[in-house]
Amino acid sequence: MNLLYELEIPTRCELCPRRCGADRTKRPGRCEAGSRLKVARAALHFWEEPCISGSRGSGTVFFSGCSLGCCYCQNWKISAEGLGKEIDAERLARIFCELQDKGAHNLNLVTPTQWLPWILPALQKAREMGCTLPVVYNTGGYETEETVALLAPVVDIWLSDVKYVSSELSGRYSDAPDYFEVCQKAARQMIAQAGPPRFDSDGVMERGVILRHLALPGSVQDSFAVLDFLASLPEGSFLPSLMSQYTPFYRAKEQKPLNRRITSYEYDRVINRALELGLCQGYMQQRSSAKEEYTPPFDLEGV
Ligand code: SF4
């Protein structure tokens, strides 16, 4: 077997823009990821964009820990509180194959960056075991250019957030004042690597980039700035996905204005601005999508 990727636990981790330098053989990093891979759920998921979920579902693997730490995270039990089961890369490879056997259109890796030293060998092993599914990299958009480049041979579809432009907002809500500076470089690089969106005969995405923006309560002006950024990218090079499903979770429940859902007025303003800017070829959620049921149960299914 020609091993391209060998599991090596970072002793000075710089996988994400925090570059916290943790020796993960000794202690977890700022993202709470340590020396044992942790996964909270591996199952078919039907609530992504239609070109990702298709008719049979997206083979979604939820990883524990996160380098961002948003105060409104809907997955806070796994991202911030460490819920998950410790497994090894061999088991992860089998999970990937099991998702293919269940009929998944793709492998959808949710918040995976802190576990790349395990994921890359597992993907390679899964390929050797016959897994042919495209890989979706489902990220909050806070990625280094080095990590995006590392993933060029592996990732087919980038499903990335563009959460904020304002460093004041990204500092307050995600403890990442440099979010936009980092995210916009990463997004441009994802587009350069993946090329324009490509679909199979059933309309399921095979390659490309989706840039998501979740409209937050009280942040219409910053959503406008995000839309300006999206409109500045080459036309047809990605699909925009505007989301209205914000629901107050985690620490946001006690924090104004995040302790409410967005209003129809706010979301309509965001949608109208997107249309004015020509961001028409993509996805827009109904405001009725703001439901807690969109958060899957983290019951270790499939792990
Ligand atoms: S992935 Fe985690 S351990 Fe690595 S640099 Fe980022 S926060 Fe630190």
Residues whose N, C-alpha, C, O or C-beta is under 5 A from the ligand:
A	BS01	SF4	C13 E14 L15 C16 R18 R19 C20 G21 A22 G29 R30 C31 A33 S67 Q114
